[in-house]
Amino acid sequence: MVLTKKQFNAVVVVEGKDDTIRLKQFFPGIETIETNGSDVPPVVLTELKELSKKREIIVLTDPDLNGERIRRLVTEAVPSAKQAFITRKEGDPHKKGKGNSLGVEHASKQALVRALSDLHEQQAPSSDISKQAYQKLGLSSGPNSRKLREQVGISLRIGYGNAKQFYNRLCTFGITLKQLEQAVKEAKNE
C-alpha cells in the first residue's frame, strides 16, 4: 500500500511528533494532527470538528490508557472519526529503556499499513450481543478475562479495553454475537 496525498485524503490524529515522524517515514504524503498528550486541548478538538466537514479523520493512538482517553475525546468531538488500532505487541519498543514507552512510534510499516487499511466506524448500536452472552463467553469476569479480551481485540482488530469499554466497543462497531463467538473460540484454542 502506497499512501500519497491523492490516494489518502484523511488526516490522522496521533499523540505526538514521534508518531508523525514514524508515519511520514513510511507514508511521506500523510497528514497528521498531534494531540501532544492525553489532555487534548479544546483548540485541537475544534480544529478536528471543522476539518471533519471536508476531510476524513482517522484516530491512531497508542494501545494504552492515554491512547484510549485521546480516542474517546476525539470521538466525542467527531463521531464520524474512523478508528485505526495497533496491538500492544506491535507498539512495543524494540529496545527497552528510558523514554521507550509503548506506542505508534515503534510500530512496523506492516502494522501501520494494516491499521490504516482496517478502519472501524462508530455505528448506531446494531450488535446483537447481550451483556449476558458477553459474560457467558468469559469476557467480563474470571481469572483469564483480561487476557481473553486482549486476544479477541487483536483478532477482531478493535484494540483492548476493560470489561465495560470492550463491551461498548463491540456494540459501537457493530460486531455480531456470531463474530464474537468465533473470535473467542479461536482465542481459547491458541
C-alpha positions as CSV (number, residue, x, y, z in Angstrom):
1,M,0.0,0.0,0.0
2,V,1.4,3.4,-1.0
3,L,-0.2,6.3,0.6
4,T,0.1,9.7,-1.2
5,K,-1.9,12.9,-0.8
6,K,-4.0,12.0,-3.9
7,Q,-4.8,8.5,-2.6
8,F,-5.2,9.3,1.1
9,N,-7.4,12.3,1.8
10,A,-7.7,11.5,5.5
11,V,-6.0,13.3,8.4
12,V,-4.6,11.0,11.1
13,V,-4.8,12.0,14.7
14,V,-1.8,10.9,16.7
15,E,-0.4,11.6,20.1
16,G,2.9,13.3,19.3
17,K,5.7,14.2,17.0
18,D,7.4,10.8,17.2
19,D,4.2,9.2,15.9
20,T,4.1,11.7,13.0
21,I,7.8,11.1,12.2
22,R,7.1,7.3,12.1
23,L,4.1,7.6,9.8
24,K,5.9,10.1,7.4
25,Q,8.9,7.7,7.3
26,F,6.7,5.1,5.6
27,F,3.9,7.3,4.1
28,P,5.5,10.7,3.0
29,G,2.2,12.2,1.9
30,I,0.3,11.5,5.1
31,E,-1.0,14.4,7.2
32,T,-1.3,14.3,10.9
33,I,-2.7,16.3,13.8
34,E,-0.9,15.8,17.1
35,T,-2.7,16.0,20.4
36,N,0.5,16.4,22.4
37,G,-0.6,14.2,25.2
38,S,-3.8,12.8,26.6
39,D,-5.3,16.1,27.7
40,V,-6.4,17.1,24.2
41,P,-6.7,20.9,24.0
42,P,-10.1,22.3,23.1
43,V,-8.5,24.2,20.2
44,V,-7.4,20.8,18.7
45,L,-10.9,19.4,19.1
46,T,-12.4,22.4,17.4
47,E,-9.9,22.1,14.6
48,L,-10.8,18.5,14.1
49,K,-14.6,19.3,14.1
50,E,-14.0,21.8,11.3
51,L,-11.7,19.6,9.4
52,S,-14.1,16.7,9.6
53,K,-16.6,18.7,7.4
54,K,-14.1,18.4,4.5
55,R,-11.8,15.5,5.3
56,E,-11.9,12.1,6.8
57,I,-10.5,11.9,10.3
58,I,-8.7,8.7,11.5
59,V,-7.7,8.2,15.1
60,L,-4.4,6.2,15.6
61,T,-3.3,6.3,19.1
62,D,-1.0,4.2,21.4
63,P,-2.6,1.0,22.7
64,D,-2.6,2.2,26.3
65,L,-4.7,4.1,28.8
66,N,-3.7,7.6,27.5
67,G,-4.3,6.5,23.9
68,E,-7.8,5.3,24.8
69,R,-8.5,8.6,26.6
70,I,-7.5,10.6,23.4
71,R,-9.6,8.2,21.3
72,R,-12.6,8.8,23.4
73,L,-12.2,12.6,23.5
74,V,-11.7,12.9,19.7
75,T,-14.6,10.5,19.0
76,E,-16.9,12.5,21.3
77,A,-16.0,15.7,19.3
78,V,-16.0,14.0,15.9
79,P,-18.3,11.0,16.0
80,S,-17.6,10.2,12.3
81,A,-13.9,9.7,13.0
82,K,-12.7,6.3,11.9
83,Q,-10.6,4.2,14.3
84,A,-7.3,2.5,13.5
85,F,-5.7,0.2,16.0
86,I,-2.3,-1.3,16.6
87,T,-1.8,-4.1,19.1
88,R,0.3,-3.8,22.3
89,K,2.8,-6.1,20.7
90,E,3.0,-4.0,17.6
91,G,3.6,-0.9,19.7
92,D,6.2,-2.4,21.9
93,P,9.7,-0.7,21.7
94,H,12.4,-3.0,20.4
95,K,14.9,-1.5,22.9
96,K,13.9,-1.1,26.5
97,G,15.0,1.9,28.4
98,K,14.1,5.4,29.4
99,G,11.8,7.1,27.0
100,N,10.9,3.9,25.2
101,S,7.3,3.6,26.0
102,L,4.6,1.6,24.2
103,G,3.4,3.4,21.1
104,V,2.7,4.1,17.4
105,E,6.3,5.4,17.0
106,H,7.6,1.8,17.4
107,A,5.2,0.1,15.0
108,S,6.4,-1.5,11.8
109,K,5.4,-0.5,8.4
110,Q,3.4,-3.7,8.1
111,A,1.5,-2.9,11.3
112,L,0.8,0.6,10.2
113,V,-0.4,-0.4,6.8
114,R,-2.7,-3.0,8.4
115,A,-4.1,-0.5,10.9
116,L,-4.7,2.2,8.3
117,S,-6.3,-0.3,5.9
118,D,-8.6,-1.9,8.5
119,L,-10.6,1.0,9.8
120,H,-13.6,0.8,12.1
121,E,-16.5,3.3,12.3
122,Q,-18.9,4.1,15.1
123,Q,-22.3,2.8,14.1
124,A,-25.8,3.1,15.6
125,P,-25.9,0.2,18.1
126,S,-26.6,-2.8,15.8
127,S,-24.9,-5.5,17.7
128,D,-26.9,-8.5,19.0
129,I,-24.5,-9.2,21.9
130,S,-26.3,-9.1,25.2
131,K,-24.5,-8.5,28.4
132,Q,-25.4,-12.0,29.5
133,A,-23.9,-13.5,26.4
134,Y,-20.8,-11.4,26.8
135,Q,-20.4,-12.5,30.4
136,K,-21.1,-16.2,29.5
137,L,-18.2,-16.0,27.0
138,G,-15.9,-15.2,29.9
139,L,-15.1,-11.6,28.7
140,S,-16.2,-9.7,31.8
141,S,-15.2,-11.7,34.8
142,G,-13.0,-14.6,35.6
143,P,-9.3,-15.3,36.0
144,N,-8.4,-15.0,32.3
145,S,-11.0,-12.4,31.1
146,R,-8.4,-9.7,30.7
147,K,-6.1,-11.9,28.5
148,L,-9.1,-13.2,26.6
149,R,-10.4,-9.6,25.8
150,E,-6.9,-8.7,24.6
151,Q,-6.7,-11.8,22.3
152,V,-10.2,-11.2,21.0
153,G,-9.4,-7.5,20.4
154,I,-6.4,-8.5,18.4
155,S,-8.5,-11.0,16.4
156,L,-11.3,-8.5,15.7
157,R,-8.8,-5.6,15.2
158,I,-10.6,-3.4,17.7
159,G,-8.0,-2.9,20.4
160,Y,-8.1,-3.7,24.1
161,G,-10.4,-2.3,26.7
162,N,-11.5,-3.1,30.3
163,A,-14.7,-5.2,30.5
164,K,-17.2,-2.3,30.2
165,Q,-15.2,-0.5,27.5
166,F,-14.7,-3.6,25.5
167,Y,-18.4,-4.5,25.5
168,N,-19.3,-0.9,24.4
169,R,-16.7,-1.1,21.7
170,L,-18.1,-4.4,20.3
171,C,-21.6,-2.8,20.2
172,T,-20.3,0.5,18.8
173,F,-18.5,-1.2,15.9
174,G,-21.5,-3.5,15.2
175,I,-19.7,-6.8,16.0
176,T,-22.2,-9.6,16.0
177,L,-22.6,-12.3,18.5
178,K,-21.5,-14.9,15.9
179,Q,-18.3,-12.9,15.1
180,L,-17.6,-12.6,18.8
181,E,-18.2,-16.3,19.5
182,Q,-15.8,-17.2,16.6
183,A,-13.1,-14.9,17.9
184,V,-13.4,-16.2,21.5
185,K,-13.3,-19.8,20.2
186,E,-10.1,-19.0,18.2
187,A,-8.5,-17.2,21.2
188,K,-9.2,-20.2,23.5
189,N,-7.7,-22.6,21.0
190,E,-4.4,-20.8,20.7
